Every structure is written in C-alpha cells, then in structure tokens.
Amino acid sequence: MLELREVSHEYGRKTALNTISLSASGGVVALVGVNGAGKSTLMSIAGGALRPAHGSVLVDGDDLYRRGSRRHALPRLSIMPQRFSFSPRLRTHEFVNYLAYLKGMSWRAAFVSAHEALELVGLADRKNSRLGSLSGGMLRRVALAQAIASNPQILILDEPTTGLDPAQRAGVRRLVKTVSADRLVVLSSHVMEDVEAVADRVVILHEGSFVFDGDLTELKARAPQADSPTAAEDSFLSLIESAVEGIR
C-alpha cells in the first residue's frame, strides 16, 4: 500500500504539487500530464528521493520520510528516475548488481537478480558493456533493470518508455504488465498509447493538482465520442482544457 497524504511541494515561489492525496495497493496506476504538470516531482516524492515540503508518504503504514520508519519503508519500493547519474566506466551488470546490493540484498542474491533483470529488459548480451558505450535507449533499459532487480513491492517508473524505439516500448509495456501481477506499479507518462496498454487506473495531473482519477473506461466515457480510437487522448486533452479555463 502506497499512500500520499496532503502532499505539497514548491520550488521557490512556484507550486509544483498542491495538497494532493493518493492511495493505491496493486496493479498499474498511470500518472498522466503534460510536461511541467508536476509528474517527476510527484514520482520523486513517492519513490523516496525527494522529501515533500508538506504532507506525508506511507508505505504499508510506515512513513517514508520519518527517520524511525524510513529504513523499514524504503526497501519495499524502487524507483526508475527520468534521469540518473552513473560512472561511464562501470559495466552494466556491475551497476545493476551494486544498486541491488545497496537496497539490502545479499551480494550473491544481487548478482543473480541483476542477471535476471538485464535479461528481462533485453540487455543480457550487454551485461559486460561499459555504461558509457550504451545508447540512450539502452541506458533507459538499464535504469529499468536496476529498479526491478531488488524485487520491490512498489515500483515507481518515471517516463519508462522515453527514448525507446517502438519495439522497445512494446517490450517495456509487456514487462510492466508482467511485473504488476504481484505488486503495485506507478508510472508516469504523457504518451496515451502507453497508458492504454498497461493502466488499470489513470490519474491526470495538471499544474500540481489532480483533475481525474478513474479507470480507462471512465476516462473514455468523458470523450465526445467514447467509442473513438482516440477517446482516451481526446478526454485527456478536454480535461486539461477545462482545467485551464477554470484557472482563468
């Protein structure tokens, strides 16, 4: 169970998140919004990488940002950030192995899990390649591998298909559906095609506030033509336009 309770965050005078609450326990929850909506801020907060200015984040009841409970909450989740830093001289397997070890796995278990994760994302043949030699798309898949290697109960994926070609994107979507069978996956995206392929629940974020929370059927029902192939995207755009008009 992941709970965000009245979470707010600001960067200087700019409000990134405006007192939002969210609770989820399984399946795939897709966080959708245009660039600048606050998705990456929310994902970083939910993944334990950014302390919110206000509010709390709970993992199975343990506060993710309270000193006494953080050590219990943090190992249960893993995040694939939109951007990550790495030493270009590290080999792919070394990187994934080391991060799994840092998340609490034994060295032997991390070694095996890293191999399995790289195979799942289609990089088994590049396990000995140095990170600096990989393409941008390959690095995105390495980021995904390190997120799943520790076998977390909650998987936070920030724009997981960015930089991937169509075949790789389809592979990531299949992987997301597979791993969500026994855990919660929260992913952010602005590509409705990806959302439609994997999401059990859609949450639309605009300028730091939620403007929709429901399943795909509910989202499509809001479109002018609910049976249109583009109904989900049409509804998304309509909700954003309505939110903008409301602000004006």
N, C-alpha and C positions, 0 to 999 in steps of 0.2 A: 504494500500500500504506500503510495506517494501522495502526500498532502501539502499543498501550498496554502497558507492561511494569511489572507490580507497582506500579500507581498507588494511592496512598493520599492522603486529604486529610481534614483536620479543621477544624472551626470551634470554637475554644476546646476544651472537653472532649468535644464531640460529634463522632463519627466519621461523615463523610459518605460516604467511599469506603474500603473495607477491602482493600487489596492485590489489586487486580483486574488481569487481563491480557486483552487482546483484540487480534485480528489480523483485518483484512478488506481485500480488494483490489477488489471490484466488486459491482454490484447494490445492493439496498436492504437495509440492516441496521436493523431496528426495535428500539429500546431501550424496553422497556415496564416500567412500575412505577407504584405508587400515588403520590400526592402525598407528597413527603418521602423518597422512596426513594433520592435522590441523582442523579436523571437530569440536572437542569440543571447540577449541579457537574461531572458527567462530560462533558457536552456542551461546557461552557465550557473544560475542560481539553483535550479533543480538538480544539477549534477554535482553540486558541492564545490564549484570553482569560484563562486562569487557570492560573498555574504550580502544579503539584501539590506537595504537601508532601513526597512521596516518589515515587520511580519516574520513568519517562521516557516521552515520546511521540515516536514516529518517523514521519516522512513520507518514504516511499521511502528509508529508512535515515538520513535527516537528523534530528537531534534538534531538536524544535520549540522547546525551551526552553534550548538552549545557544547562547551568543552567536555563535559562529563559524558555526553551521549554520542558525540561525533564519531568516536572510534568504533562504536557499535553500528552506526548508520552507514558510514562511508563505504565499508567493504561490500555492502549489499547492492551498490549501484556502480555504474561505469558510464563514462561519457566519451563520445566521439565529437571533439570540438570542430568548429568550422575551419579553424586554423590551429596548427600545433607546431611547436619548435622541436628540432631534432639535430643531432650531430650527423652531418653528411657522411662521416666515416664509419658510423655504426652499420652493421649488417642488419638486414630486415629481421631475421629471426632473433638476433641479439636484442633488438629494440623491443619487440613484442614480448619476448621472454622476460626481459628485465622489468617492464612495466607490470606484467602479471605477478612477478615476484614482489614488487613493491606494494601490490594490493593485497598481500597476505598469503599468497600461495607458497608452498614449499618450492625450492629451486627445481626439483625433479618434476613436480606437477606442472610448474610454469613452463618448463622445457617442452613437455608433451603437449600441453594446451596451446602453446604458441604454434607448434607444427600444425595442429588441428585447425586453429583459427586461420592460418595462412592458406591452408588447403581450402577451407570454406569460401574464402574471398578470391580464390583463383590465383594465388601467388606462391604456391608451393615450389614452383620452378625458379622463383627469385628469392628464395629464403636466404641465400648466401650473398645476394647483391648488396652493395652499399647503398644506403638511402639516397645519397647524393647522385646516384646514377639512375634513379627511378623517375618516370614521368609524373606529371601532376595527378593523372588519374590513378596511377599505381599508388602514389602516396595517400590518396583518399582511401584506397582499399587497405593500406597498412593501418591507417587511423581506425578503420572499422575493425580490423583484426585485433588491435590492442584493446578495443572496447569489449569485444566478446570473449577474449582469451581468459579472463578471470571468472567467467560463468556467473555474471551478476544476476540478481533477481530483477533489477530495474536497469534498463538500457536506454541511455539518453543519446539520441543521434541528431546532431545539428547539421542540417542540409547534407544528408549522406550521399546523394547522387550528384552533387556539384562536381563538374569537371569530368564526368564519366561519359563514355560514348553510349549509344542506345543499347547495345548488347550488355555492357557492364551495368547499366542502370537496371535492366530487366533482371540481371543476376542478383543485384542488391535487393530488389523488391522481393524476389523469391526467398532470399535469405532472411529478410525481415519477417516475412510470414512464417517461416520455419521456426525461428527463434522465439517468436511471440506466443508459441503454443503453450509454453510453461513459464512465461514471465511477462512483465509489463515492458512495452517498448513505447517511448515517447520520442517522436521525431518531428523536426521542423522542416518545412518546405514551402516554396512558392510555386511549385510545379503540380498543378492539379492532377495531371495524369498519374504521377507517382502516388499521390494521396488516394485517388480512387482505387488503385491497385492493391493497397495494403491496409487502409484505415478501417478500424471498427468504430472509431469516434473521431469527429472533426471539431477542433476548437479554432475559431478565427480570431486573431488578434489584430487590432488596429490602433495605432498611436497609444499603445500601452494598456488598452482595455479590451476585454472580450466582447465581441459583437455577435457571436454564435457559439453554441455548444450542443452538438447532437450527432446523430449518425448520418451517413450519406443519403439515405432515403429522405430524411427530414431536410437536409440541405437542398437536394434536388427539387423537392416539393415547393421550394420558395422561388424557383426559376419561372419565368414567363411560360416556358414550355418544359414541363417536368420530364417528358419523355425524349427530349433532345439529347443527342450525344454530348453536347457541351453544357448540359443542365447544371452540373456541379460548378463549373467555372463561371457560368452566367450568374448563378446565385451568389457566388463569392464576390464577383465584381459589383453586383447590385447591393450587397450588404455593405461593402466598402463605400460605395457612392452615398448610400443612405447615412452612414456614419459621418462622412464628410459634410453632408448637408445639415446634419444635426448639430455639428460643431459650429457651422456658420450661423 
